Amino acid sequence: KDYPEALKALEKCLAIGREIDDPHTYAFVNYRLGSIELARDRPAQAAERFDAALPGFQQAENAQLQFLSQIGRARSLARQPMKERKNRSATTNDDAG
């Protein structure tokens, strides 16, 4: 699998999504980047990408991709060492409050 080439292409797509101010493109590209990071066994980076995808899918009312992003996020959090999960949970709770 040529992850470096895929990442390079998706980063270009992400830049285009930002440039044209298209939240759905930005969300979808982040979702795909999260999937690749998970496949590369980089769960913390994957969770960040899935988190970045959710607002765009929510804005577009794309329930299916919101659900898939949540599943990806859950899978990535489950693969992180317990210490990282606790730190991430504390940060997320601080942001919510």
N, C-alpha and C positions, 0 to 999 in steps of 0.2 A: 504494500500500500504506500502510495506516494503522498504521505501527509504533508511534507513541506510544500509541495506544489499546490496541494489543495488549500492549505492555509494561506498561501500567497494569493491565490485566486479569490478566496473568500474575503480576505482583507481588502482587496480591490473593490469587491462588491459592497463591502461595508462602507468604504469611503464614498462610493457612488450613492448609496442609500442616504448617507448623511448629507451629501451635496444636494441631492434633489429633495431632501427633507421628507422621506418616505418611511414612516415608522414601521410599516408592515415589512418592507424589504430589510430594514435594520433588524427587526425582530427575527425574521426567518434566517438571515445570515448568522446572527448570534446563536440561534438554535442549532444550526449546522456546525458552527464552530464548537459549541458545547459537546455535540455528539462526537466530533473528532477528538477533542481533548479527553473525553471519557475513553475512547478507543485507545488513545495514547497512554492511558493510565495516569492522567493528570486530573484527578477528581476536583481539586480545589478550583482550578482554572475552568473546568467544565461547569461547576456550580455557578461561577460568576457569569459565564456566558448564558446559561439558562435563565438566571435572574435578570439579565439584561434583555432577554427576549420577551419576557412576560408582559411588560407594559404595552408594547406594540401590538401583541396579539389581543390583549384586553381592549385596547382602543379600537381595533378592527373587529371586535366581537367574534374572534375566531376561536371558538371553544375547543375545537379539536387540537389545535396547536398549543393552546394554553395548557390543556391536559397533558399533551406529550412533553411540553417543557417542564411541567411539574414532575412527571415521571422521571425525566432525565435528571432533574435537580435532586430528587430523592435517591436515585441510583448513585449519583456522584457523592452525595453526603454520606450514604451508607458505605462507600469505599474509602472515605477519609479516616485517618486514625482518630481515635476518640478525642484526643487533646485538641485537634483541629476542629472537630465538630463542636466541642464545647465553646471554643473561642468564637467560631462563626455564629453559633446560636446566641451568645452573649451580645455580639455586635448587631445581629438582626433584631434582637429584643430591644437594644438601646435605640435603634433606628425607629422602631415601631412606637416607642413611648414618648 
